[in-house]
Amino acid sequence: MSENGHLSGLSELRLNMTRLMQTQLKKNRIMEIKPIKTEKDYERSLERLELIFDANPNSKEGDEAEILSMLIDSYENKHYPIEAPGSIEAIKIRMEEMNLKQKDLVGVIGGKSRVSEILNKKKKLTVEMIRELEKFLHISASVLVNNYKLAS
């Protein structure tokens, strides 16, 4: 190996050792817990949680991870809310979770064409359909009764 290759290898080794030491220092320090107020705070909190995520639950880092998770959850709920799916979307999601196809709803809410009309928002769900879907798909009727616009 040439002298330049040897020096290059030493430089790379030194750089890797520095990165490893920085990672260990970050991992071993306990973060000062404070509210997440900005996007920068949020990103820092996510980075810290990633480092300590697998910490023993009965340790300082485990406690920190638990508190940090709650703070992150609160920030995300406020700044990145996720709307509940509409009636038809909820049906489609549950069908996917249960590995069901459109044909599996035939007889539950009507014939083949009625199932298609409902899933394509051409017709509205009736009270009887909601009752049957609640039993068959285990979706709360309160989710299924939400009003939705019909497709044109």
N, C-alpha and C positions, 0 to 999 in steps of 0.2 A: 504494500500500500504506500502511496506517495505521502510526502509530508503534508501536502494540502488536503489529501483525503483523510489523513489521521486528524488534522486540526478540525476539519469539517465534522468528522465523527465526534470529536470532543465537544465542539460547539453544540451539536445536536443533542448530545447526552446532557450537557449542562442545561440547555433549554428545557429538555424533558424533566430533569430533576427540579428545576425551578417551578415548572408548572405543577408537578406533583406536590411539592412543598406548599405552594399557594392553595391548591385544592385541600390539602390536609388542614392548613390553617383555617380556611373558610369552614371546613366541616367541623372542626373542633371548637370553634368559637360559638358562644351562645349569643344569639341576636337579641338586641334590646327590643322588646315587644312594644309596638305602638300602633295606633290606628292607621289603616291604609287610606290615604286621602287623595293620592294622585296616581296616575298611570305608572309613573316611575316607581313609586312605593309598591304598587301592585306587582310589577315585573321583578323587583328586588325580592319581594316576599315569595313569589313563585320559584325563583332561583334558590332561595334559602330552603324552601320546603323540599325541593328536589334533592338537595344535599342530605337532609335529615329524615327523609320520608320513612326509611326502614329502621329508624331508631327504636330501641327498646321502649315500649310504652311506659315502663316504670323508671324512666331516666329523665334528666333535665331536658335532653334533646327530644325525648318522646313527648313530654309536656309542651315543649315549645312547638313541636309539629302539630299537636292537637289544637293549641290556641291559634297558631298561624292558619290552620285549615279553616277554623271558624271565621277568622278575619277575612280571609280570601273569599270564602263563601258569601259573606255579607257584602263585600265589595262587588262581587260578580252579580249577585241578585239585584243590587241597586243599579249598576252600570251596564249590565248585559242581561236584561230580563229575557226569559224564554216564555213565550205565550203557550198556553195549553192548546193542544190541537183541537180543531173543530170536530163536529160529530162524525163526518165522513172520514176525515183524516184519522180519527181515533179508531174507527172500524178497520181501516186499511192497515194501520200500525199493528193492531191486535191480530189481524189475519196473518200478517207477516210473522209476528212472534209465534203464532200457533201453526205456522206452515200451512195455512189454508189458502185455497184458491177461490175465485169468484163462484165457481160451481158449488162449493161447499155451503154457500148461503142459500142455494135453491132449496125450497121447502121450509127454510127458517123465516124468510121475509117475503117469499113469493116465488114465482117462476123465474126462469132464466132471464127473460127480458126485464122483469121488475127489478131483479138484483142489479142488472146492468144500469137501469135508469137511476136507481138509488146511488150506486157507487160513482156514477158520472154526474150526479147532482141534477138530473133531469126531472126527478120527482122527489118530494119530501118524505121523510120517515113518518109513518103513522104511529099512534100510541101503541097499537098492537105489535108493530115491528120493533119498536123500542123495547117493549117487554120481552119479546123473543130474543133480541140481540143481547139484552142484559143477561139473560140466562145462558145463552149459547157462547157468547164471547167474554162473559164476566166483566162487562164494562158498566159502570154505574149509569143508571138512567139519567142522572143529572148531567152527565157529559153528552149523552145522546139527544137530549131535548133542546140543546142549544140551537138557536135559529141560524140558518145559513141561506145564502143567495143561491138560487137555481142558476145553472149554466144556461146560456142563451142558445 
